[in-house]
Amino acid sequence: MDDNLRKIEQFKHILNNALNMHFDKEILLKISRKLDKTILDYYKKGKASERKKDDEVKKS
């Protein structure tokens, strides 16, 4: 499994547990922001690899 996918699953699990335990809103917000950043990194990495594949096809 991709490292970012594993991180996304971990952050989702942590956020869910924090919600169930009624953590402070600021802590929930920090966890949520880290989850959002990890998701963005995952998609940016995917888009970059797609562009690389497209460039390789065009060169052929």
Phi and psi in radians as a Rosetta constraint file:
Dihedral C 1 N 2 CA 2 C 2 CIRCULARHARMONIC -1.012 0.35
Dihedral N 2 CA 2 C 2 N 3 CIRCULARHARMONIC 2.488 0.35
Dihedral C 2 N 3 CA 3 C 3 CIRCULARHARMONIC -1.050 0.35
Dihedral N 3 CA 3 C 3 N 4 CIRCULARHARMONIC -0.727 0.35
Dihedral C 3 N 4 CA 4 C 4 CIRCULARHARMONIC -1.164 0.35
Dihedral N 4 CA 4 C 4 N 5 CIRCULARHARMONIC -0.631 0.35
Dihedral C 4 N 5 CA 5 C 5 CIRCULARHARMONIC -1.105 0.35
Dihedral N 5 CA 5 C 5 N 6 CIRCULARHARMONIC -0.699 0.35
Dihedral C 5 N 6 CA 6 C 6 CIRCULARHARMONIC -1.121 0.35
Dihedral N 6 CA 6 C 6 N 7 CIRCULARHARMONIC -0.732 0.35
Dihedral C 6 N 7 CA 7 C 7 CIRCULARHARMONIC -1.112 0.35
Dihedral N 7 CA 7 C 7 N 8 CIRCULARHARMONIC -0.709 0.35
Dihedral C 7 N 8 CA 8 C 8 CIRCULARHARMONIC -1.054 0.35
Dihedral N 8 CA 8 C 8 N 9 CIRCULARHARMONIC -0.813 0.35
Dihedral C 8 N 9 CA 9 C 9 CIRCULARHARMONIC -1.077 0.35
Dihedral N 9 CA 9 C 9 N 10 CIRCULARHARMONIC -0.708 0.35
Dihedral C 9 N 10 CA 10 C 10 CIRCULARHARMONIC -1.123 0.35
Dihedral N 10 CA 10 C 10 N 11 CIRCULARHARMONIC -0.806 0.35
Dihedral C 10 N 11 CA 11 C 11 CIRCULARHARMONIC -1.112 0.35
Dihedral N 11 CA 11 C 11 N 12 CIRCULARHARMONIC -0.669 0.35
Dihedral C 11 N 12 CA 12 C 12 CIRCULARHARMONIC -1.083 0.35
Dihedral N 12 CA 12 C 12 N 13 CIRCULARHARMONIC -0.743 0.35
Dihedral C 12 N 13 CA 13 C 13 CIRCULARHARMONIC -1.136 0.35
Dihedral N 13 CA 13 C 13 N 14 CIRCULARHARMONIC -0.783 0.35
Dihedral C 13 N 14 CA 14 C 14 CIRCULARHARMONIC -1.090 0.35
Dihedral N 14 CA 14 C 14 N 15 CIRCULARHARMONIC -0.786 0.35
Dihedral C 14 N 15 CA 15 C 15 CIRCULARHARMONIC -1.097 0.35
Dihedral N 15 CA 15 C 15 N 16 CIRCULARHARMONIC -0.741 0.35
Dihedral C 15 N 16 CA 16 C 16 CIRCULARHARMONIC -1.083 0.35
Dihedral N 16 CA 16 C 16 N 17 CIRCULARHARMONIC -0.775 0.35
Dihedral C 16 N 17 CA 17 C 17 CIRCULARHARMONIC -1.107 0.35
Dihedral N 17 CA 17 C 17 N 18 CIRCULARHARMONIC -0.725 0.35
Dihedral C 17 N 18 CA 18 C 18 CIRCULARHARMONIC -1.111 0.35
Dihedral N 18 CA 18 C 18 N 19 CIRCULARHARMONIC -0.689 0.35
Dihedral C 18 N 19 CA 19 C 19 CIRCULARHARMONIC -1.105 0.35
Dihedral N 19 CA 19 C 19 N 20 CIRCULARHARMONIC -0.777 0.35
Dihedral C 19 N 20 CA 20 C 20 CIRCULARHARMONIC -1.144 0.35
Dihedral N 20 CA 20 C 20 N 21 CIRCULARHARMONIC -0.482 0.35
Dihedral C 20 N 21 CA 21 C 21 CIRCULARHARMONIC -1.619 0.35
Dihedral N 21 CA 21 C 21 N 22 CIRCULARHARMONIC 0.101 0.35
Dihedral C 21 N 22 CA 22 C 22 CIRCULARHARMONIC 1.006 0.35
Dihedral N 22 CA 22 C 22 N 23 CIRCULARHARMONIC 0.828 0.35
Dihedral C 22 N 23 CA 23 C 23 CIRCULARHARMONIC -1.139 0.35
Dihedral N 23 CA 23 C 23 N 24 CIRCULARHARMONIC 2.824 0.35
Dihedral C 23 N 24 CA 24 C 24 CIRCULARHARMONIC -1.031 0.35
Dihedral N 24 CA 24 C 24 N 25 CIRCULARHARMONIC 2.552 0.35
Dihedral C 24 N 25 CA 25 C 25 CIRCULARHARMONIC -1.040 0.35
Dihedral N 25 CA 25 C 25 N 26 CIRCULARHARMONIC -0.612 0.35
Dihedral C 25 N 26 CA 26 C 26 CIRCULARHARMONIC -1.138 0.35
Dihedral N 26 CA 26 C 26 N 27 CIRCULARHARMONIC -0.686 0.35
Dihedral C 26 N 27 CA 27 C 27 CIRCULARHARMONIC -1.169 0.35
Dihedral N 27 CA 27 C 27 N 28 CIRCULARHARMONIC -0.751 0.35
Dihedral C 27 N 28 CA 28 C 28 CIRCULARHARMONIC -1.057 0.35
Dihedral N 28 CA 28 C 28 N 29 CIRCULARHARMONIC -0.696 0.35
Dihedral C 28 N 29 CA 29 C 29 CIRCULARHARMONIC -1.131 0.35
Dihedral N 29 CA 29 C 29 N 30 CIRCULARHARMONIC -0.724 0.35
Dihedral C 29 N 30 CA 30 C 30 CIRCULARHARMONIC -1.090 0.35
Dihedral N 30 CA 30 C 30 N 31 CIRCULARHARMONIC -0.774 0.35
Dihedral C 30 N 31 CA 31 C 31 CIRCULARHARMONIC -1.112 0.35
Dihedral N 31 CA 31 C 31 N 32 CIRCULARHARMONIC -0.757 0.35
Dihedral C 31 N 32 CA 32 C 32 CIRCULARHARMONIC -1.090 0.35
Dihedral N 32 CA 32 C 32 N 33 CIRCULARHARMONIC -0.714 0.35
Dihedral C 32 N 33 CA 33 C 33 CIRCULARHARMONIC -1.125 0.35
Dihedral N 33 CA 33 C 33 N 34 CIRCULARHARMONIC -0.706 0.35
Dihedral C 33 N 34 CA 34 C 34 CIRCULARHARMONIC -1.134 0.35
Dihedral N 34 CA 34 C 34 N 35 CIRCULARHARMONIC -0.685 0.35
Dihedral C 34 N 35 CA 35 C 35 CIRCULARHARMONIC -1.085 0.35
Dihedral N 35 CA 35 C 35 N 36 CIRCULARHARMONIC -0.805 0.35
Dihedral C 35 N 36 CA 36 C 36 CIRCULARHARMONIC -1.032 0.35
Dihedral N 36 CA 36 C 36 N 37 CIRCULARHARMONIC -0.770 0.35
Dihedral C 36 N 37 CA 37 C 37 CIRCULARHARMONIC -1.104 0.35
Dihedral N 37 CA 37 C 37 N 38 CIRCULARHARMONIC -0.723 0.35
Dihedral C 37 N 38 CA 38 C 38 CIRCULARHARMONIC -1.137 0.35
Dihedral N 38 CA 38 C 38 N 39 CIRCULARHARMONIC -0.693 0.35
Dihedral C 38 N 39 CA 39 C 39 CIRCULARHARMONIC -1.120 0.35
Dihedral N 39 CA 39 C 39 N 40 CIRCULARHARMONIC -0.771 0.35
Dihedral C 39 N 40 CA 40 C 40 CIRCULARHARMONIC -1.071 0.35
Dihedral N 40 CA 40 C 40 N 41 CIRCULARHARMONIC -0.755 0.35
Dihedral C 40 N 41 CA 41 C 41 CIRCULARHARMONIC -1.056 0.35
Dihedral N 41 CA 41 C 41 N 42 CIRCULARHARMONIC -0.701 0.35
Dihedral C 41 N 42 CA 42 C 42 CIRCULARHARMONIC -1.068 0.35
Dihedral N 42 CA 42 C 42 N 43 CIRCULARHARMONIC -0.820 0.35
Dihedral C 42 N 43 CA 43 C 43 CIRCULARHARMONIC -1.236 0.35
Dihedral N 43 CA 43 C 43 N 44 CIRCULARHARMONIC -0.629 0.35
Dihedral C 43 N 44 CA 44 C 44 CIRCULARHARMONIC -1.101 0.35
Dihedral N 44 CA 44 C 44 N 45 CIRCULARHARMONIC -0.727 0.35
Dihedral C 44 N 45 CA 45 C 45 CIRCULARHARMONIC -1.110 0.35
Dihedral N 45 CA 45 C 45 N 46 CIRCULARHARMONIC -0.710 0.35
Dihedral C 45 N 46 CA 46 C 46 CIRCULARHARMONIC -1.135 0.35
Dihedral N 46 CA 46 C 46 N 47 CIRCULARHARMONIC -0.742 0.35
Dihedral C 46 N 47 CA 47 C 47 CIRCULARHARMONIC -1.143 0.35
Dihedral N 47 CA 47 C 47 N 48 CIRCULARHARMONIC -0.678 0.35
Dihedral C 47 N 48 CA 48 C 48 CIRCULARHARMONIC -1.127 0.35
Dihedral N 48 CA 48 C 48 N 49 CIRCULARHARMONIC -0.720 0.35
Dihedral C 48 N 49 CA 49 C 49 CIRCULARHARMONIC -1.216 0.35
Dihedral N 49 CA 49 C 49 N 50 CIRCULARHARMONIC -0.579 0.35
Dihedral C 49 N 50 CA 50 C 50 CIRCULARHARMONIC -1.142 0.35
Dihedral N 50 CA 50 C 50 N 51 CIRCULARHARMONIC -0.730 0.35
Dihedral C 50 N 51 CA 51 C 51 CIRCULARHARMONIC -1.117 0.35
Dihedral N 51 CA 51 C 51 N 52 CIRCULARHARMONIC -0.684 0.35
Dihedral C 51 N 52 CA 52 C 52 CIRCULARHARMONIC -1.100 0.35
Dihedral N 52 CA 52 C 52 N 53 CIRCULARHARMONIC -0.759 0.35
Dihedral C 52 N 53 CA 53 C 53 CIRCULARHARMONIC -1.111 0.35
Dihedral N 53 CA 53 C 53 N 54 CIRCULARHARMONIC -0.727 0.35
Dihedral C 53 N 54 CA 54 C 54 CIRCULARHARMONIC -1.084 0.35
Dihedral N 54 CA 54 C 54 N 55 CIRCULARHARMONIC -0.722 0.35
Dihedral C 54 N 55 CA 55 C 55 CIRCULARHARMONIC -1.127 0.35
Dihedral N 55 CA 55 C 55 N 56 CIRCULARHARMONIC -0.669 0.35
Dihedral C 55 N 56 CA 56 C 56 CIRCULARHARMONIC -1.153 0.35
Dihedral N 56 CA 56 C 56 N 57 CIRCULARHARMONIC -0.672 0.35
Dihedral C 56 N 57 CA 57 C 57 CIRCULARHARMONIC -1.167 0.35
Dihedral N 57 CA 57 C 57 N 58 CIRCULARHARMONIC -0.719 0.35
Dihedral C 57 N 58 CA 58 C 58 CIRCULARHARMONIC -1.133 0.35
Dihedral N 58 CA 58 C 58 N 59 CIRCULARHARMONIC -0.585 0.35
Dihedral C 58 N 59 CA 59 C 59 CIRCULARHARMONIC -1.251 0.35
Dihedral N 59 CA 59 C 59 N 60 CIRCULARHARMONIC -0.425 0.35
